[in-house]
Amino acid sequence: KDIEEQVAHIKEPVEKFLAAVLKYEPSLGASDKEGNHRHILRKLQWYIFMSKKVLGLRKKIESHMRIIDTLMQRLTV
């Protein structure tokens, strides 16, 4: 039950972040063609605009992830 509560806290920020990331997936994901010069504009946009969102997401979910980790460790012991 405690883990479910923590997951509920992180679910919305993660979903919002994933929605913002989807437009970059074709340029950065597994379907990206090889070569450093391909999709360079999209990769630069990712670096410039999304790096702040990554840090914001980390800040929002970090404490909840630590609690989940602690709870999981208790369950395994």
Residue pairs with C-beta under 8 A, 6 or more apart in sequence:
2 67
2 71
3 68
3 71
3 72
6 64
6 65
6 67
6 68
6 71
7 68
9 61
9 64
10 60
10 61
10 64
10 65
13 57
13 60
13 61
14 57
14 61
17 53
17 54
17 57
20 50
20 53
21 50
24 42
24 45
24 46
24 50
25 31
26 32
26 39
26 42
27 38
27 39
27 42
27 43
27 46
28 39
28 42
28 43
28 46
32 38
32 39
